Amino acid sequence: MSRRSPQPPAEAAGAAPTAAAPSPTGPGSAAGGPRPRCLFAPGQPLMWLLAGYPLWWVLGLGRFAFVVFALPMAVELVRRHRADGLRLPPGFGLWALFLLWCAAGLSLIGTAPPGTLPDSGGILGALVRLAVYLSLTVLLLYVGNLSRRELSDLAVARALGWLCLATVAGGLLGMAAPDFEFTAPTELLLPAGLAADPYLHELIHPASAQVMEVLGYESPRPKAPWEYTNTWGNMLSLLLVWLLAGWLRWREPGGEGPGPALRTRADLLRAWTAGTAVVLAVAPVVYSLNRAVWAGLALSLGFVLVRMLRRGRVVVVAAVSAAACAALAVALLSPLMDMARERLDNPHSDDGRAAASVAAVQAANASPVLGWGTTRDMAGSPQSIAIGPSPECPGCGGHTIGNNGQFWLLLVANGWVGAALFLAFFGQAVWRYRRDSAVLGTAALLSVLLLFWYMFFYVALAAPLAVTMIAVALLWRRSAEDAAPAPGGAR
């Protein structure tokens, strides 16, 4: 049975009604009178960040957009803290300690772990990483302190779905025009020496694909509108579930959320758009050559089917399973299967990843509490003990410890303790909100769970971790609002 939120009282008899106040049951709700005026409507910075991300990519902001939009979110959090107090999610102490660990680790950047090159730990990358962690903390608190009346779960899901469409479009662009790139305005504004820094250049220089010799010859791997092809695959895997959850209409337990039928022309258009995007995404997913993404998509499908089966949606599970089998049969008969088989026959980066992972564990063992502040370069490689690549051995040397996955990055940058704090925060969120069986709750829970899969293969900063933080915030506020007493004392 749905409950109604009470209307805000007028300030005086006969006065014009004030603007609707946020739900008194949700995080960040007003407890005593109208709030002061703010510069942005509730949720507006988040919508601008997500819906406008293709534009920020074109401008060269990309990863830094999360830092830029954290500023108006932080202003709003300060305003809410002064008006109502600021709410923190359960387990936030673990995350706060992790941030302190990141800051403390900066003091060790000048040192060199055993088996690494001296002075290979760059302060620029460490500072950018810390700034992103802080901005995503603001994102978590901002979304979690907005009630669902101020910013609905469905609005967030549809914004993430829009970002999924942009990712699919970028994948198709990478296949059609792999050499497409241009100088962004941000590059033109930066000093030439700073813009030429290899690490920064990858972040601010828009390009449609990375052309790499994974299969023994040059092949394009789509990456637009993200920095790397691995980030592209990670984001597509995370965002597909939000596209399906937010752009289709689902029957929720107790009538919650959007209705079961395509009632309007807009609903039908969204459904056709989502279905078309899923079909079009198959080709760039295969051409990305990201094996972890292929497995992640299969894991996501299995998780969703199990959750739906537990809800008694046997017919839907059967229909989805039949559609998946048909799609697999078509893929097996298409030229895409040849590309996938060729990728599986060419491990390419397996030796380098294994060596970097072992080196990350050794670095963490040498400094288990604080780590080393940032990544380091290995002295040698599995191919040779040479310090760097050469014409005779282009794969010799040059491996960076911590660039092959978020877990390995945590080990080398933050030690075993820092990695444990990071994983404990998201682990407790999964356990705490595991019973949220609604469609949007399932999408949020899956987004957090996928972090524990992709952390062994891809670095989560910044966009993938942003999606995870948004998911945690949605789960947190859904739990808080659903558990709060309704008017009259009923829950």
N, C-alpha and C positions, 0 to 999 in steps of 0.2 A: 504494500500500500504506500503510495507516494505521500510525502509530507510537504507542506508548504512553508516557505520561509516567511516570517512576519514582515510586513511593510514597515519602513522606517517612519517613526512618528514625525508629524509636522512640528516645526519649531514653535508655532503659535497657531491658535485657532484662526482659520480662514487664510493662513499663509499658503503660498504656493508650495506644492510638494517638492521636497529635495530630491536629488539624484538617488537612484536605488543604491543602497548600501550593500556590501558583500554579505554573503551568507554568514550568520553568526555562528554557524557550526563548523566552518572551515578554517584552515590555517590562515592567519592574517586577517581574520574577520574583525570588523569594528566592534568595540565593546562599549564605547561611550560617546555617541554623537557623531556628527558628520566629520569627515576627514578634511584636512586642508587640500586646496587645489594642487594637482600635480601636472607636470609638463606633458605626460603621455597617458593615453588611456590604458587601463589594465591589460597587460599582455601585449601591448603594441610593439615594444622593442623586440620581443621574441618573434612575433610574426614578421617584422621587418628583417630580422636576422635570417629566418628560414626561407621565407618566400623570396627575399631579395638576394639570396646567396649567389645565384648565377651572375648577378650584377657585381657583387663584391669580388667574385673570381675574375671577372673581366677587368676590374679596376686594379687587380693585383693584390687585393687585401687577403682573400682566401682565408688561411688559418687565422690571420689577425682580426678578422671580422668578429670572432668570438670575444676577443679582448676589447674591441671597440664598443660592441653592444653591451658588454658587461658594465660599462660606465653608467648609462642611463638606468640599467637594472639596479646597480648599487645605489644610485641616488634615490630610487623608489624604495629600496629596502631601508635606507636610513630614514626616509619619511615615515614609513610604516612602523619602524622601530620606535620613533618618537611618539607616534599617535597611539599605537596599540601594543607595542612590544613585538619582538621578532621570534618566530617559532623556528626550532631546529629539528631536523628529522631524527628519528631514533638511530643511535649508533654514530651520530655526527662527531662525537669525541674521537673515534678512530680516524676519521678523515682529517680532523684538525691536527691530530698528532702526525699524520702522514705529511701534511703541509709543513709542519715544523721540521720534520726529518729532511724534507727536500731543501729547506732553507739552510739547515745546519750542514748538509752535505756540500754546500758550495765552498766551504772552507778547505775541502780536500781536493779541489780541482787541480791545484798546482802539483800534486803528488802523482806518482805513476805506479799502478799495480804491476806485479811481476808479469813479465811476458808481453808488455805493451810498450808502445813507442813513447818516449818522453815528450811532454808538452802536446800530446794529442787530445787532451781534454779542453774543448773550447768553452769559454765563459759565455759566448753569445748564445749557443744552443741551450746551455743550462738556464740562462735567464729567460729565454723565450719559453722554455718548458715550464718553468715556475710560474710565469705570467699566465700561461694557458691553464695550468692547474687552478690558479686563483680565480680566473675568469669563469671557469666551469663550476667552481664553488658558488660564485654569485648566481650563475644560471640555476643551479640546484635550489638555492634558497629562494630565488625570485619566483620560479614556477611553483614551488611548494607553498609559498605564502600567499599565492593567489587562490581564491576560492573557485570552485567550478562554475559559480554564477558569473564571476568576473572573466574567467577564461576556461571554456569548457574543454573536457578531454577530447571531444570530437574535433574541435577547432585545432587543437595541437596535432591530432592524428592526421587531419587533412593537410595541414602545413607540411608535416613530414612526408606525406604522400606526394605533395607537389615537388618536394625536394627529390623524391624517388624518380619522378618523371624527368626532372632535369638531369639526373644521373644516367638514366636510360638514354636520353637524347645525347648526352656527352659520350656515352659508349658508342653509339651509332656514328657520331662525328669522328671519333677516334679510328673507327674502321674505314670510313669513307675518305677521310682526309688526314692520314696519320702524321703528315708533316705540317699540319696547321699550327701556327704559334704566332705570337705577336708581343711587342713590348708594351707592358701595362703602364698606365699613368704613374703608379707607385714607383716603378723602376726609374722613370724619368725624373721623379722628384728627389730620389735618394742620391747621395754622393756616389760617384762612379766606383770608388773602391769598395763601398759597402754593398752596392747593387751587384758587384761582380763576385762577392763571396759565394762559393759553390752552394753552401747550405741555404743561405738566404735567397739565392737565385732560384732554386727549385721551388721555394714557397711563393714567390711573387711573380714568376714568369708564367703566364698562361700558355698551355699547350694541350693539344687534343690527345696525345698518346706518347708513350715511351717506346721507342724502337730499340729492341733488345735481341740478342742472339741466344734465345732460350732453346730453340729447336736446332741449333747448329747453323742457322742462317737468320738474317735480320727479319723480324716480324713485329708489327705494331701491336702494342698492348694498350687499350684505351684507358684514359685516366681523367678526362674532363668531367665535371668541373672541380676535380680534386688535385692534390699535389703529386700523388704517385698512383701507379696502377693498382698496387696492393690496397691503398686507401679506397680507390674506386670500388674494388670488389667487396671490401669490408662494408662500405656504406650501402652498396646496393643490397647486400644480404640483410642488413639491418632495416633498411627503409621499405623493402618489399612488403614486409608484414604490416607496416603502418599504412601502406597504400591500400592493401586489401581490407584492413580493419576499419579505415576511415572513409574510404571511397565506396564501399559496398554497404548495404543496409542489412543489419543482422538482428535477429530476435534475441534479446537479452533476458536473463532470468528476472522475473518480476516486472517485465515491461521496461526495464532501464535502457536508456540509450535510444538510437534510431530504430525505427520500426522494421518489420520483417519484409515489407514489399517495396518495390520501386514505384513510389506513389507519384512522383513528379517527373517532368522531362529532365530536370537537372540531375535527379537520382539516376535516371537511365543513362544520361551522358557520362556521369562519373563512373558508372559500372562498366560501360563500354570502353572508356578511356583506361581504366585500371586493367581490364582484361587484355586490351591491345598492348599496353605497356609490358605486361608479363610475357606475352608472346615475343615481342620485339627484343626483350632483354636477353633472350636465350643466346643469340648470336654473339653479342659482345661479352657475355659471361664466358662463353667457350673461348673466344679469341683473347680474353684477358689472361688465359693460361694459369689462373689462380686455383690450384688444386684444393687449397683449404676452403675457398669459397664454394666450390662444388660440393664438398663434404658438408659445409655449414648449411647450405640450402637443403640438403637431404635431412640433416638433423632438425632443421626448423620445421620442415614438413612433417616429420615424424612426431615432433613435440606437439604441433597444432592438432594433428589427427588424434593423438592420445587424449588431449584435453577435451576435444569435441566428443570423443567416444565416451568419456567419463560423464559428460553432460547429457548423454543419451541421444546425441545427434547421429544416429546410425545411418540414416539415409544420406545426410550430408557427407559423412565420412566415406561411404561407399561411392558417392558421386565424385568426390575429390580424388579418391584412390583410382577410380577408373580413368579420370581425366589425366592424372599423373602417368598412369601406365600408357595411355595413348600418346601422350607427349613424348615419353621415353622411347616408344616404338618409332615415332616419326624421327626423333633425333638419331636413333641407331641407323636409320636408313638414309640419313642426310650426310652431306660432306662434312658437317660439323663433327661427326663421330671420328673422322680421320684425323682432324686436328686434335681432339681430345686424346685419342690413342697415341698420337705422336708425342704429345706432351707427357703422357705417362711413361713413354719409352725413353724420355730424355730428362733425367732428374735435374740436370743443370746445376742448381744452387744447393743441392742437398749437402754436399761435403762442406761448403762454406758455412751453411747454417749450423750444421752439427759442430764445426770447430768453434764458431762464435758462441754457441750455446754453452759448450764446455768451458770456454774462456770466461763467460759470464758467471758460471758457477764458481770457478776458481777465484775470480775477482771478489765475489761475495764472501767466499770463505776467508779471503785475506783481510776483508774489512766487513764483518757481518753486521755491525750495528748501524753505521752511517753510509756504507758504500763508498763510492768515489766521486759523488757529485754529478757526474755526467758520463757520457760514453767515452770509450778509448779505442785506439786503433791497435790491432794485433801486430806483433813483430813477426811477420811471416804468415804462412797459410798452409793448408793441407797439401798444396801442390809443391811448395818450396819454402825453405827457411829465409828466402830473400825478403828484404824489407818491403819492396814495392814491385809493381808489375814491370814487365820488360817485353820487347817485341817477341822474344822466344817464349815467354810465359805471361800472357796478359792477365791470367787469373791469379798470379802470384802476389801475395801480400795485399794490403789495402782493405782487409775486412774490418769492419767497425763492430766492436762489441756492444750489443744492446740495440742494434738497428733491425734485428730479425724477429722482434716480438716484444709486446709490452711487458711480459713476464721477465724476459732477459734484460730489458732496459731497467726494470725495477731492481733487479739483482745488482747490476753494476753501478747504478746511480744511487741507490738507496739501501743496499744491503738486504740481508734476510729480514731484519726487523722492519724496515720500510716496506718491503714487498708484502710482509704479513699484514701490516696495517692497511695497506691498499686493498688487498684481497678480502680481509675480514670485513671491511665496510660493505662491500658489495655482496659478500656471502651472507651476512646477517640480513640484508635487504631481501635476498631471494628467499631465505627461510621465513622471514617475518610475513611476507606478502604472498606466499605460495598458494594460498587458498582463494585468491582473487580469480574467479572463474569467468568474469565477464570478458567480452571480446577485446575491449581496449585494455583491460587488466592483463589478459593473456599476452597481448602484443608487448606491453611494457615488461612483463616478466621475462619473455623470450629475449628482449633486447638486453637485459641484464645477464641472462644466462649465456648468451653468445659471447659476451666478454671473456668468459672462462674458456671458450674454445679458441677464439682468434688471438688471445694473448700470447699463444705459443708461436704464432706465425707473423702477426702484424702489430705494429705500434699503434696504440689506440688514439694518440693525440693527432689532431684535436677533435675533428668532427665525430669519429666513432664514439669517443668518450663523452662528447656532448649529448649524443642520442641516448647513451646509457644514463647520464645524469638526468635528462628529461624524463626518462622512464622511471627512475627511482623517485623523482619528485611527484609524478602522477600517482604511482602506487602509494606513496606516503600520504598525499592529501586525500586520495580515495578512501584509504583506511581511516584517516582522522575524521573525515566528514561522515562516513557511514557509521562510525562508532559514537558520534556525538549525539546527545539526547535531543530529540525533536521537541517542538512546543507541546506542552501538556505532559511532558515527562516520559513519553514513549520513545523507544529507540528505533 
